Amino acid sequence: DAHSQGEVVACLEKGLVKEAEETDPRIQVSDQCKKAILRVAELSSDDFHLDRHLYFACRDDRERFCENTQAGEGRVYKCLFNHKFEESMSEKCRDALTTRQKLIAQDYKVSYSLAKSCKSDLKKYRCNVENLPRSREARLSYLLMCLESAVHRGRQVSSECQGEMLDYRRMLMEDFSLSPEIILSCRGEIEHHCSGLHRKGRTLHCLMKVVRGEKGNVGPNCQQALQTLIQETDPGADYRIDRALNEACESVIQTACKHIRSGDPMILSCLMEHLYTEKMVEDCEHRLLELQYFISRDWKLDTVLYRKCQGDASRLCHTHGWNETSELMPPGAVFSCLYRHAYRTEEQGRRLSRECRAEVQRILHQRAMDVKLDPALQDKCMIDLGKWCSEKTETGQELECLQDHLDDLVSDCRDIVGNLTELESEDIQIEALLMRACEPIIQTFCHEVADNQIDSGDLMECLIQNKHQKEMNEKCAIGVTHFQLVQMKDFRFSYKFKMACKEDVLKLCPNIKKKVDVVICLSTTVRNDTLQDAKEHRVSLKCRKQLRVEELEMTEDIRLEPELYEACKSDIKNYCQNVPYGNAQIIECLKEIKKQLSTRCHQKVFKLQETEMMDPELDYTLMRVCKQMIKRFCPEADSKNMLQCLKQNKNSEVMDPKCKQMITKRQITQNTDYRLNPVLRKACKADIPKFCQNILNRAKDDTELEGQVISCLKLKYADQRLSPDCEDQIRVIIQESALDYRLDPQLQMHCSDEISSLCAEEAAAQEQTGQVEECLKVNLLKIKTEMCKKEVLNMLKESKADIFVDPVLHTACALDIKHHCAAIPPGRGRQMSCLMEALEDKRVRLQPECKKRLNDRIEMWSYAAKVAPAEGFSDLAMQVMTSPSKNYILSVITVGICVLFLIGLMCGRITKRVTRELKDR
């Protein structure tokens, strides 16, 4: 009989429910009938026996699942609801239970326990305005939102009512079909993407996955319905409401979050902190990100954030109550407002409370893990993500990709990414994945700055400074380098630099955006003010200090100097392909093969060397290799005199061999071109144009001089024609190159074949002490190449001027100089002349080795005089003074002068007499 056992009522209930789920229902139930149906359902809410259809449908299931549950007060209903998705639950009973739940969703009074437990709270917070049963206030969603709002505002809601609310929030999350809006708005998406996933909240999570963009597209109405459901159920307050998440993450919670009590809202935050770690499981990761996608789009859904920031949001962002929205300040815009105020300085105006600021930082850390957790970023950058970053699917790669393509992004996306990068520069801890990778290095070297409440860029600066410590791991180093490269795109991305130099940039470098250009602009201004001895620097002191930090950081990696990197890209590929970028290794590689580089790259490398020689502190490799030696020998030396100080201490017994080798490399570089030796350039600024102008005229501005100017000055030194300051500098260069042939680029260039064939053993010696030069001098007669012969003859000529530049002779004659020539000052050939006189004097006994070496030199000089005649009077005088027949030559010259003098006297007498006779006439 169709009218027996409540089947008619059940039929009407299904019709009522179906009407709510259809856009254009075929059969509409009248309001009077609706009221009657819901009233009957309400009357049967106490005892499930009164719902005849459900009673007969679930008799067996009641015995199976709820045998010990006493009838009355809706207890059996609740027990059956809890077992609704059990495998052994009959379909007939499940359908009847679902219909009952849908009626509760339309009118909360259909649930006896909920209506009873929350009666006083509903009245207290005015959530149950008496009206039609299907009015907004009667719906379960309105009741939940109203009471949740009271809870979030800190109002007292009875524990019994909160327990009932939890049950029904979980019920709504478990079964999407209880929400008519989901069925109406998401029917197509469910059929296309999520069919057959009905149980335990899987369909809802499937829809969330679709919304995240992982399985196609979803309509805006469906997305809004899902967002509304998440707000109604509020799983952010208690993760257990989301059964799919709870089951997927149970093992992670037991291991990673066991210190947090069950149901605490901080469980979700704990899970986010362990995202992409070893403790996280894949299924939990997916469910968590699906839920967080919606929580991130409404700040109120993060319970802890709302609790700590609702006062600040109301004060600064003009927000309304928890369940109220404003067109002027939509939910997604509130967080943006909060984080703008989170990083304001006191001078910039109102700031967030400390508690709220900490929560904003926590959310930013979480969002940095996945671009889809940042609504504004995903919305504005959807096209760019597809265009530039479609292959970047690993964790954190999408944001890095957008930063790498910053200049290519559309305007809105570029602004969003730029603002986020600027924020990261102030507080790099926002980059949760980078912080996780860098944790060991932070704990060892940067724990003090990491513990600060306000970062202000200190932590990133510390990580950069310690990037090459042995404790540094690859992931952290790559992350830090990437951030440095991103910083080069805009000076605002370097927080400390921006804060220190903001006013200077506006005043001196307006319209310049790229950091490298700003650094060059400010550095040029500082240098010009210094050279012109300006009374007052145009760049402020705090900016000059931070500018120095930025200049030093840029020297560590060629990619941080874009112009140099672009000019040398092909050369790096050809010659330095397997050399790592960090520790300035690519730059050092290019310096070592400078002659093979392309013209443009060569010019840029030369300019870089010129800058480094002017300011050795910018020479990253030298500073790194000689760090300890600088502390030992040059602790108080000015940065510009650092290399000079190291050169002076190069031959100390305690000098580190690696540092000594590096100093030698830099000396070799300096001797290739006088412009790379600032001290020499200054000392010889008058002598170079005076004596070597022809070399300067032949040279092009961008070409190196291969030591030609220094060779020219050496010759003038031998002729004793240089100014005192220039002579002192050239003497040092000659002395140093006499000990190491590599410091004489002209000798090395013209005599490379002779060194290989005649002096290979000496050249291979680990420590150069003038053996190669001595070998070339000894083998002078065997040298066939005219240019090489000329260089060796020049060396001999230089040694006449100063015995110190002939280390072999000086070592052999050191005792004799001390005994016989101690009173004679060095230089201008004086001590050499003294030794020659001692050699001629039969009364003086020189050391055998000294005597032998002097005789060898005399033979060499004699040969030199034959093959290279004197070029001037001073050269002739020097040859005479060092000749073995010096006394004979001088005697002949003296007699000649005397004869000329006598002839002059006689001629003078005759001319005088003739003149007088002429006058007398």
C-alpha positions in Angstrom: 0.0 0.0 0.0 1.6 3.3 -1.1 0.1 5.2 1.8 1.3 2.9 4.5 4.3 3.3 6.9 5.1 6.9 6.0 6.0 6.3 2.4 3.9 9.3 1.3 5.8 11.5 3.8 9.1 10.1 2.5 8.0 10.8 -1.1 7.2 14.4 -0.2 10.5 14.8 1.7 12.4 13.6 -1.4 10.4 16.0 -3.6 11.2 18.9 -1.2 14.9 18.1 -1.3 15.0 17.6 -5.1 13.4 21.0 -5.7 16.2 22.7 -3.8 18.8 20.9 -6.0 17.3 21.9 -9.4 17.5 25.2 -11.1 14.1 24.8 -12.8 12.2 22.1 -10.8 9.4 20.4 -12.7 7.2 20.0 -9.6 7.1 22.7 -7.0 6.0 22.1 -3.5 3.8 24.7 -2.0 5.0 26.7 1.0 2.2 25.3 3.2 3.2 21.8 2.2 6.9 22.5 2.9 6.1 23.8 6.3 4.1 20.7 7.1 6.8 18.3 5.8 9.5 20.0 7.9 7.2 20.1 10.9 6.6 16.3 10.6 10.4 15.8 10.3 11.0 17.9 13.3 8.4 15.9 15.4 10.1 12.7 14.4 13.6 14.0 15.3 13.4 12.7 18.9 13.0 9.0 18.1 13.9 7.4 14.8 10.9 5.0 15.2 8.7 8.0 14.4 10.2 8.3 10.9 8.6 5.1 9.5 10.3 5.1 6.2 13.8 5.5 7.7 12.9 3.0 10.5 12.1 0.2 8.1 15.0 1.1 5.7 17.5 1.0 8.6 16.2 -1.7 10.9 19.0 -4.2 10.1 21.7 -1.5 10.0 20.5 -0.2 13.4 21.1 -3.7 14.8 24.4 -3.9 13.1 25.9 -0.5 14.1 23.8 0.9 16.9 22.7 -2.1 18.9 23.6 -0.5 22.2 22.4 3.0 21.4 19.3 3.8 23.3 16.4 5.3 21.3 15.3 8.9 22.1 16.8 12.5 21.8 18.0 11.7 18.3 20.8 9.4 19.4 20.0 6.6 16.9 20.0 9.1 14.0 23.4 10.4 15.0 24.8 6.9 15.4 23.6 5.9 11.9 24.9 9.2 10.5 28.3 8.3 11.8 28.3 4.9 10.0 26.7 6.2 6.8 29.7 5.5 4.7 30.6 2.1 6.1 30.9 -0.6 3.5 28.3 -2.8 5.1 25.7 -0.1 5.3 22.7 -0.9 3.1 22.1 1.5 0.2 18.4 1.8 1.2 19.3 3.0 4.7 22.1 5.3 3.3 19.6 7.0 1.0 17.1 7.5 3.8 19.8 8.9 6.0 20.9 11.3 3.3 17.4 12.6 2.8 17.1 13.2 6.6 20.5 15.1 6.6 19.3 17.2 3.6 16.2 18.2 5.6 18.4 19.2 8.5 20.5 21.3 6.1 17.2 23.1 5.2 16.0 23.4 8.8 18.2 22.8 11.8 15.2 21.9 14.0 14.9 18.6 12.2 18.0 17.7 14.3 16.7 17.2 17.9 20.1 17.2 19.5 21.3 20.3 17.7 18.1 22.3 18.3 18.1 21.3 22.0 21.9 21.8 22.7 22.1 25.2 20.9 18.7 26.7 21.9 20.0 29.1 24.5 23.0 30.1 22.4 20.8 30.8 19.3 18.6 33.0 21.4 21.6 34.7 23.1 23.3 35.6 19.9 20.0 36.2 18.0 20.6 33.5 15.4 17.0 32.1 15.4 14.6 34.9 14.4 11.2 33.2 14.3 10.1 33.1 10.6 9.1 30.7 8.0 10.8 27.3 8.4 12.7 27.7 5.1 13.8 31.2 5.8 17.5 32.0 5.8 17.7 31.9 9.6 16.4 28.3 9.7 19.0 26.9 7.5 21.8 24.9 9.1 24.4 26.9 7.2 23.1 30.2 8.8 23.0 28.7 12.2 26.6 27.4 11.9 27.9 30.7 10.5 26.1 32.7 13.2 27.4 30.6 16.1 30.9 30.3 14.6 31.0 34.1 14.4 30.3 34.3 18.1 33.0 31.7 18.8 35.6 33.6 16.7 34.7 36.9 18.4 35.6 35.2 21.7 32.0 34.8 22.9 31.0 31.9 25.1 29.1 29.1 23.4 28.2 26.0 25.4 30.4 22.9 25.0 27.3 20.8 24.1 26.4 23.2 21.3 30.0 23.3 20.0 30.0 19.5 20.0 26.9 19.4 17.9 28.2 22.0 15.6 31.4 20.0 15.1 29.3 16.9 14.1 27.3 18.7 11.6 30.2 20.6 10.1 31.9 17.3 9.6 28.7 15.9 8.1 28.6 18.7 5.5 32.3 18.1 4.6 31.8 14.4 4.2 28.9 14.5 1.8 28.7 17.2 -0.8 25.1 16.2 -1.7 23.9 17.8 1.6 24.7 21.3 0.1 22.2 22.2 -2.6 24.5 25.0 -3.8 27.2 22.5 -4.6 24.8 20.2 -6.5 23.4 23.2 -8.4 26.7 24.9 -9.2 29.1 22.0 -9.6 26.9 19.3 -11.3 28.9 19.4 -14.6 32.3 19.4 -12.8 31.3 16.4 -10.6 30.0 14.4 -13.6 33.1 15.2 -15.7 35.9 15.0 -13.1 34.7 13.5 -9.9 32.0 10.8 -10.5 32.2 7.8 -8.3 34.1 9.6 -5.4 31.0 10.2 -3.2 32.2 8.9 0.1 34.1 10.5 3.0 34.6 13.9 1.5 36.4 12.6 -1.6 34.1 14.4 -4.0 34.7 17.7 -2.3 38.4 17.3 -2.4 38.3 16.2 -6.0 36.4 19.5 -6.8 39.0 21.4 -4.8 41.7 19.8 -6.9 40.0 20.9 -10.0 39.7 24.4 -8.7 43.5 24.4 -8.0 43.9 23.9 -11.7 45.3 20.4 -11.5 42.5 18.6 -13.4 41.0 21.1 -15.8 38.9 24.1 -15.2 35.9 24.9 -13.0 33.2 27.5 -13.3 33.1 30.6 -11.0 29.8 29.6 -9.5 31.1 26.2 -8.5 34.2 27.8 -7.0 32.1 30.3 -5.0 29.9 27.5 -3.8 32.9 25.6 -2.6 34.3 28.7 -0.9 31.0 29.2 0.9 30.9 25.6 2.1 34.4 25.9 3.5 33.4 29.0 5.4 30.3 27.2 6.7 32.2 24.1 7.9 35.3 26.1 8.9 37.8 23.2 8.8 40.6 25.6 9.6 39.4 25.7 13.2 39.6 21.9 13.6 41.2 19.7 11.0 39.0 16.7 12.1 36.0 18.3 10.3 37.7 17.4 7.1 37.5 13.6 7.2 39.5 13.1 4.0 42.3 15.3 5.3 42.2 13.7 8.8 42.6 10.2 7.4 45.3 11.1 4.9 47.4 13.0 7.5 46.9 10.8 10.6 50.4 9.3 10.4 52.0 12.7 9.9 50.1 14.2 12.8 51.2 11.3 15.0 54.9 11.9 14.2 55.4 15.6 13.4 52.6 17.3 15.3 52.1 15.0 18.4 53.0 17.9 20.7 49.8 19.7 19.7 46.5 18.6 21.2 44.0 17.0 18.9 41.7 19.5 17.2 43.9 22.5 17.8 43.9 24.9 14.8 47.7 24.9 14.9 47.7 21.3 13.6 47.1 22.7 10.1 50.0 25.1 10.5 52.2 22.3 11.8 51.3 20.2 8.7 52.2 23.2 6.5 55.6 23.5 8.2 56.3 19.9 7.3 55.2 20.2 3.7 57.8 18.7 1.4 59.8 17.2 4.2 60.6 13.5 4.8 57.8 13.2 7.4 55.1 14.3 4.9 53.2 11.6 2.9 52.0 12.3 -0.6 48.2 11.8 0.0 48.3 14.2 3.0 50.3 16.7 0.9 47.5 16.8 -1.7 44.6 17.0 0.7 46.4 19.7 2.7 47.1 21.9 -0.3 43.6 21.5 -1.6 42.1 22.8 1.6 44.8 25.5 2.0 43.9 26.9 -1.4 40.5 27.9 -0.1 41.7 29.0 3.4 44.3 31.3 1.7 41.5 33.1 -0.2 39.7 34.2 3.0 41.7 35.4 5.9 38.9 34.6 8.3 39.2 30.9 7.6 42.6 30.8 9.3 41.4 30.7 12.9 44.7 31.7 14.5 45.3 34.5 12.1 41.7 35.8 12.6 42.0 35.6 16.4 45.3 37.5 16.6 44.6 40.0 13.8 40.9 40.9 14.0 41.6 44.0 16.0 44.3 45.2 13.6 42.1 44.3 10.6 39.2 46.3 12.0 41.5 49.3 12.9 43.6 49.4 9.7 41.6 47.6 7.0 38.0 48.5 8.1 36.8 44.9 8.2 33.3 43.8 9.4 32.3 40.8 11.5 33.3 37.2 10.8 30.3 36.3 8.7 29.9 39.6 7.0 31.6 40.7 3.8 32.2 44.1 2.2 32.6 45.0 -1.4 35.2 47.6 -0.6 37.3 45.1 1.4 36.7 41.6 0.1 38.1 38.7 2.2 41.1 38.2 -0.1 42.1 41.8 0.1 42.3 41.9 3.9 45.5 39.8 4.1 47.1 42.1 1.5 46.2 45.1 3.7 47.6 43.3 6.8 51.0 42.5 5.3 51.4 46.0 3.9 51.2 47.2 7.5 53.3 44.4 8.8 56.5 45.7 7.3 56.0 49.4 7.9 58.6 51.3 9.9 57.5 53.5 12.8 58.1 56.6 10.7 55.8 55.2 8.0 52.8 55.2 10.3 50.5 52.6 11.9 51.9 49.1 12.3 50.5 45.8 13.3 50.6 44.4 16.8 53.5 42.0 17.5 51.1 39.0 17.7 49.4 39.8 14.4 52.7 40.5 12.7 54.0 37.0 13.7 50.9 35.4 12.2 51.2 37.4 9.0 54.8 36.1 8.7 53.6 32.6 9.3 51.1 32.9 6.4 53.7 34.4 4.1 56.1 31.5 4.9 53.3 29.0 3.9 52.4 30.9 0.8 56.0 30.9 -0.5 55.8 27.1 -0.8 53.2 27.2 -3.6 52.1 30.0 -5.8 48.6 28.7 -5.8 48.4 29.6 -2.1 48.8 33.3 -3.0 45.5 34.3 -4.6 46.7 37.6 -6.0 49.8 36.1 -7.5 47.9 33.2 -9.1 45.2 35.5 -10.5 47.5 38.1 -12.0 50.2 35.7 -13.2 48.2 32.9 -14.7 49.2 33.7 -18.3 52.8 34.2 -17.4 52.9 31.0 -15.4 51.7 29.1 -18.5 54.0 31.0 -20.9 57.3 30.9 -19.0 57.0 28.3 -16.2 54.9 25.4 -17.5 57.8 23.0 -17.1 58.7 24.2 -13.6 56.7 21.7 -11.6 58.9 21.1 -8.6 58.4 22.7 -5.2 59.0 26.5 -5.2 60.2 26.6 -8.8 57.2 28.6 -10.1 58.0 31.7 -8.1 61.7 31.4 -8.9 60.8 31.1 -12.5 58.6 34.3 -12.4 61.5 36.2 -10.7 63.9 35.0 -13.4 61.5 36.3 -16.1 60.6 39.5 -14.2 61.3 41.8 -17.1 59.2 39.7 -19.5 56.1 39.5 -17.3 52.9 41.5 -17.9 52.6 44.7 -15.8 50.2 43.4 -13.1 52.1 40.2 -12.6 55.5 42.1 -12.5 54.1 44.4 -9.8 52.9 41.4 -7.7 56.2 39.4 -8.1 58.2 42.6 -7.5 56.4 43.4 -4.3 56.7 39.9 -3.0 60.5 39.9 -3.9 60.9 43.2 -2.1 59.1 41.7 0.9 61.4 38.7 0.8 64.5 41.0 0.8 63.4 42.4 4.1 62.4 39.1 5.7 64.0 36.1 3.8 62.4 33.8 6.4 59.3 34.1 4.3 61.1 31.8 1.9 60.3 28.7 4.0 61.9 26.2 1.6 65.1 28.2 1.4 65.2 28.5 5.2 64.7 24.8 5.5 67.6 24.1 3.1 69.8 26.6 4.9 69.0 25.5 8.5 72.5 24.0 9.2 74.3 27.1 8.1 71.9 29.4 10.0 72.4 27.4 13.2 76.2 27.6 12.8 76.8 31.1 11.5 73.6 33.2 11.6 71.6 32.1 14.6 71.8 35.5 16.3 70.3 37.4 13.3 67.8 34.6 12.7 66.4 35.0 16.2 65.6 38.6 15.7 61.9 39.5 15.6 62.6 42.0 12.8 64.9 40.7 10.0 65.6 43.8 8.0 67.8 41.9 5.5 70.4 40.8 8.0 69.8 37.1 7.6 70.3 37.0 3.9 73.4 39.2 4.2 74.8 36.6 6.7 74.0 33.7 4.3 75.7 35.5 1.5 78.8 36.1 3.6 78.9 32.4 4.6 77.9 31.0 1.2 81.2 29.3 0.7 81.7 27.8 4.1 82.3 24.0 4.1 79.0 23.5 6.1 77.1 25.1 3.2 75.0 22.6 1.3 74.2 22.8 -2.4 70.4 23.5 -2.1 71.1 26.5 0.2 73.9 27.8 -1.9 71.8 27.6 -5.1 68.9 29.4 -3.3 71.1 32.2 -2.0 72.7 32.7 -5.4 69.3 32.8 -7.1 68.2 35.5 -4.7 71.3 37.5 -5.3 70.7 37.3 -9.1 67.1 38.4 -8.6 68.3 41.3 -6.5 70.2 42.6 -9.5 67.0 43.3 -11.4 65.9 46.1 -9.1 67.7 47.9 -6.3 64.5 47.7 -4.2 65.0 44.0 -3.9 68.0 44.6 -1.6 66.3 45.8 1.5 69.3 47.1 3.4 70.6 48.9 0.3 67.2 50.3 -0.5 66.8 51.7 3.1 70.4 53.1 3.3 70.4 54.7 -0.2 66.8 55.5 -1.1 67.2 59.2 -0.8 70.6 59.2 -2.5 69.2 57.2 -5.5 66.3 59.7 -5.9 68.7 62.6 -5.8 71.7 61.3 -7.8 70.4 58.4 -9.9 66.8 59.1 -10.7 65.1 56.9 -13.2 67.7 54.1 -12.7 66.1 50.9 -11.6 68.5 48.0 -12.0 70.7 47.5 -9.0 73.9 47.1 -10.9 73.3 50.5 -12.6 72.5 52.1 -9.3 75.7 50.7 -7.7 77.7 52.0 -10.7 76.0 55.4 -10.5 76.6 55.8 -6.8 80.2 54.4 -6.9 81.1 56.8 -9.7 79.8 59.7 -7.6 81.7 58.6 -4.5 84.9 58.1 -6.6 84.6 61.5 -8.2 84.0 63.3 -4.9 87.1 61.5 -3.4 89.4 62.3 -6.4 88.3 66.0 -6.4 88.8 66.2 -2.6 85.2 67.5 -2.2 84.5 69.1 1.2 81.3 67.2 1.5 80.4 63.8 -0.1 77.2 63.9 -2.1 76.5 60.2 -1.1 75.5 59.9 2.5 77.7 58.0 4.9 75.2 55.2 5.6 74.7 54.7 1.9 78.5 54.6 1.3 78.9 51.9 3.9 76.1 49.7 2.4 77.3 50.5 -1.1 80.6 48.9 -0.1 78.8 45.8 1.0 77.0 45.5 -2.3 80.2 46.1 -4.3 82.0 43.3 -2.4 79.1 40.9 -2.8 78.9 41.5 -6.6 82.6 40.4 -7.1 81.8 36.8 -5.9 79.9 35.7 -9.0 80.3 36.9 -12.6 76.5 36.6 -13.0 76.1 39.5 -10.5 77.9 41.8 -13.0 75.5 41.5 -16.0 77.5 43.6 -18.5 80.7 41.5 -17.9 78.7 38.3 -18.0 76.9 39.1 -21.2 80.2 40.2 -22.9 81.9 37.0 -21.9 79.1 34.4 -22.2 80.6 32.7 -25.3 84.2 32.8 -23.8 82.9 31.1 -20.6 81.3 28.4 -22.8 84.5 27.9 -24.8 87.2 28.1 -22.1 85.6 27.9 -18.6 82.6 25.5 -19.2 83.4 23.2 -16.3 84.3 25.9 -13.8 81.8 26.6 -11.0 80.3 30.2 -10.9 80.8 30.8 -7.2 83.9 32.1 -5.4 84.8 34.3 -8.4 86.2 31.1 -10.1 84.8 32.0 -13.6 86.3 35.5 -13.3 89.7 34.0 -12.3 89.5 31.6 -15.2 88.9 34.5 -17.7 91.8 36.4 -16.2 94.2 33.5 -16.7 93.3 33.1 -20.4 92.9 36.8 -21.1 94.9 36.7 -24.3 92.5 34.1 -25.9 89.3 36.1 -25.1 87.1 37.8 -27.6 87.8 41.6 -27.9 84.7 42.7 -26.0 85.3 40.3 -23.2 89.0 41.1 -23.0 88.1 44.8 -22.7 85.6 44.2 -19.9 88.0 41.9 -18.0 90.8 44.5 -18.3 88.4 47.2 -16.9 87.5 44.9 -14.1 91.2 44.3 -13.3 91.8 48.1 -13.4 89.0 48.6 -10.8 90.4 45.8 -8.6 93.9 47.1 -8.7 92.6 50.6 -7.7 90.7 48.9 -4.9 92.1 45.5 -4.1 89.3 44.8 -1.6 87.1 44.2 -4.6 89.4 41.4 -5.7 87.3 38.6 -4.3 89.9 35.8 -4.9 92.8 37.7 -3.5 90.8 38.7 -0.4 89.6 35.1 0.1 93.0 33.3 -0.4 94.9 35.9 1.6 92.3 36.5 4.4 94.5 35.2 7.2 97.6 36.9 5.9 95.8 40.2 5.7 94.9 39.8 9.3 98.5 39.0 10.2 100.4 41.6 8.1 97.9 44.3 7.1 95.3 44.6 9.9 95.3 48.4 9.8 96.0 48.9 6.1 93.6 50.9 4.0 91.6 48.8 1.5 93.3 50.6 -1.4 96.8 49.7 -0.1 96.0 46.1 0.6 97.9 44.6 -2.3 100.9 46.9 -1.7 101.0 45.8 1.9 100.9 42.1 0.9 103.6 42.6 -1.8 105.9 44.1 0.9 105.4 41.0 3.1 105.4 38.5 0.3 108.8 36.9 1.1 108.2 36.6 4.8 108.9 33.1 6.2 105.4 32.9 7.7 103.6 33.9 4.4 101.1 31.3 3.3 102.2 29.7 0.1 98.8 30.0 -1.6 98.6 33.6 -0.7 102.1 34.2 -2.0 101.2 32.5 -5.3 98.1 34.8 -5.6 100.2 37.9 -4.9 102.7 36.8 -7.6 99.7 36.4 -10.0 98.6 39.9 -9.3 102.1 41.3 -9.7 102.3 39.6 -13.1 99.0 41.2 -14.0 100.2 44.6 -12.8 103.4 44.5 -14.9 101.5 43.8 -18.1 100.2 47.4 -18.1 101.2 50.4 -16.1 97.4 51.3 -15.8 97.0 48.2 -13.6 99.6 49.6 -11.1 98.0 52.7 -9.4 101.1 53.4 -7.3 103.4 53.3 -10.3 101.0 55.3 -12.4 100.9 58.1 -9.8 104.6 58.1 -9.2 105.5 58.2 -12.9 102.7 60.4 -14.2 105.2 63.0 -15.5 107.9 60.4 -16.7 105.5 58.2 -18.8 104.5 61.0 -21.3 108.0 62.4 -21.2 109.9 59.2 -22.1 107.3 56.7 -23.5 104.9 58.9 -25.5 105.6 57.0 -28.7 104.3 53.8 -27.1 101.1 55.6 -25.9 100.6 57.1 -29.4 100.7 53.6 -31.0 98.4 52.0 -28.5 94.6 51.9 -28.7 92.5 52.9 -25.8 91.1 49.4 -25.2 94.3 47.4 -25.8 96.8 46.3 -23.3 100.4 47.5 -23.5 102.0 44.1 -22.7 104.6 45.7 -20.4 105.9 48.1 -23.0 105.6 51.2 -20.9 107.3 49.5 -17.9 110.1 48.3 -20.2 110.6 51.8 -21.5 110.8 53.2 -17.9 113.3 50.4 -17.0 115.7 51.6 -19.7 115.4 55.2 -18.5 116.1 53.9 -15.0 119.3 52.4 -16.3 120.2 55.7 -17.8 119.4 57.4 -14.4 116.9 59.8 -16.0 113.7 59.1 -14.0 112.2 61.3 -11.3 113.0 60.1 -7.7 109.5 58.8 -7.0 109.3 57.0 -10.3 112.8 55.6 -9.9 111.9 54.1 -6.6 108.9 52.3 -8.0 110.8 51.0 -11.1 113.6 49.8 -8.9 111.1 47.7 -6.9 109.7 46.3 -10.2 113.1 45.5 -11.6 114.2 43.8 -8.3 111.0 41.7 -8.2 111.2 40.7 -11.9 114.9 39.9 -11.5 113.9 37.2 -9.0 110.9 35.9 -11.1 111.0 36.1 -14.9 107.2 35.8 -15.1 107.0 39.4 -13.7 108.6 40.7 -16.9 106.0 40.3 -19.6 108.3 41.5 -22.4 111.0 39.0 -21.5 108.4 36.2 -21.2 106.9 37.1 -24.5 110.1 37.4 -26.5 112.1 34.7 -24.8 109.5 32.0 -24.4 111.2 29.6 -26.9 114.7 30.2 -25.4 113.4 29.6 -21.8 111.8 26.3 -23.0 114.9 25.1 -24.8 117.8 26.6 -22.7 116.4 27.1 -19.2 113.6 24.5 -18.9 114.9 23.1 -15.6 115.2 26.5 -14.0 111.7 27.6 -15.2 110.2 24.4 -13.7 111.6 25.3 -10.2 108.8 25.7 -7.6 110.4 28.8 -6.1 111.8 31.4 -8.5 114.9 33.1 -7.3 116.4 34.6 -10.5 117.6 31.2 -11.9 115.9 31.8 -15.3 117.4 35.3 -15.7 120.8 34.0 -14.8 120.5 31.1 -17.3 119.6 33.5 -20.1 122.5 35.8 -19.3 124.9 32.8 -19.2 123.5 31.6 -22.6 123.5 35.0 -24.2 125.7 33.9 -27.1 123.3 31.0 -27.9 120.3 33.3 -28.2 119.4 33.7 -31.8 116.2 35.8 -31.6 117.0 39.5 -31.8 114.1 40.6 -29.5 115.0 38.1 -26.8 118.7 39.1 -27.1 117.7 42.7 -26.7 115.7 41.9 -23.5 118.6 40.0 -21.9 121.0 42.9 -22.8 118.5 45.3 -21.2 118.7 43.2 -18.0 122.4 43.4 -18.1 122.2 47.2 -18.5 119.8 47.5 -15.6 122.1 45.4 -13.4 124.9 48.0 -13.9 122.6 50.7 -12.5 121.9 48.7 -9.3 123.4 45.5 -8.0 120.1 44.8 -6.2 118.5 44.0 -9.5 121.0 41.2 -10.2 120.1 38.8 -7.4 122.7 36.1 -8.3 125.6 38.7 -8.2 124.2 40.4 -5.1 124.0 37.1 -3.2 127.5 36.2 -4.3 129.0 39.6 -3.3 126.8 40.4 -0.2 129.8 40.0 2.2 132.2 42.0 0.0 129.6 44.9 -0.3 129.3 44.8 3.5 133.1 44.9 4.0 134.2 47.2 1.2 131.2 49.3 0.1 129.2 49.7 3.3 129.5 53.5 3.3 128.4 53.8 -0.3 124.6 54.3 -0.8 122.9 51.9 -3.3 121.5 53.0 -6.6 122.8 54.8 -9.7 125.6 52.1 -10.1 127.5 53.3 -7.1 127.9 50.0 -5.4 128.7 48.3 -8.7 131.5 50.8 -9.3 132.8 50.2 -5.8 133.0 46.4 -6.5 134.7 47.0 -9.8 137.4 49.2 -8.2 137.8 46.5 -5.5 138.3 43.9 -8.3 141.0 46.1 -9.9 142.7 46.8 -6.6 145.3 44.0 -6.0 145.3 44.8 -2.3 141.6 43.8 -1.9 140.7 40.1 -1.7 137.2 39.5 -2.8 135.2 36.3 -2.1 136.0 33.7 -4.9 132.3 33.4 -5.9 132.0 37.2 -6.0 135.2 37.5 -8.1 134.0 34.8 -10.5 130.5 36.4 -11.0 132.0 39.9 -11.5 134.4 38.6 -14.2 131.4 36.9 -15.8 129.5 40.1 -15.8 132.4 42.1 -17.3 132.6 39.6 -20.2 128.8 39.9 -20.6 129.0 43.7 -20.6 131.8 43.7 -23.1 129.8 41.5 -25.4 126.8 43.8 -24.8 128.9 46.8 -25.7 129.8 45.1 -29.0 126.4 44.0 -30.1 124.5 47.0 -28.6 126.6 50.2 -28.9 125.9 53.1 -26.5 122.7 55.0 -27.4 123.7 58.2 -25.6 126.3 59.9 -23.5 125.0 58.5 -20.3 125.0 55.0 -21.8 128.6 55.6 -23.0 129.7 56.9 -19.5 128.2 53.8 -17.8 130.1 51.5 -20.3 133.3 53.3 -19.6 132.8 53.1 -15.8 132.2 49.4 -15.9 134.9 48.5 -18.5 137.9 46.4 -17.3 140.2 49.1 -19.0 138.5 51.8 -17.2 141.7 53.4 -15.8 143.4 53.4 -19.2 140.4 54.9 -20.9 140.0 57.5 -18.2 143.8 58.4 -18.4 143.5 58.9 -22.2 140.4 61.0 -21.8 142.2 63.1 -19.1 145.3 63.7 -21.3 143.0 64.6 -24.2 141.1 67.1 -22.1 144.4 68.7 -20.8 145.7 69.0 -24.4 142.5 70.7 -25.5 142.7 73.0 -22.5 146.3 74.1 -23.3 145.4 74.6 -27.0 142.5 76.7 -25.8 144.7 78.9 -23.7 147.1 79.4 -26.5 144.4 80.3 -29.0 142.9 82.6 -26.5 146.2 84.5 -26.2 146.6 84.9 -30.0 143.0 86.0 -30.5 143.2 88.5 -27.7 146.4 90.1 -29.2 144.8 90.3 -32.7 141.7 92.0 -31.2 143.8 94.6 -29.4 145.7 95.4 -32.7 142.5 95.9 -34.6 141.2 98.3 -31.9 144.5 100.3 -32.0 144.0 100.9 -35.8 
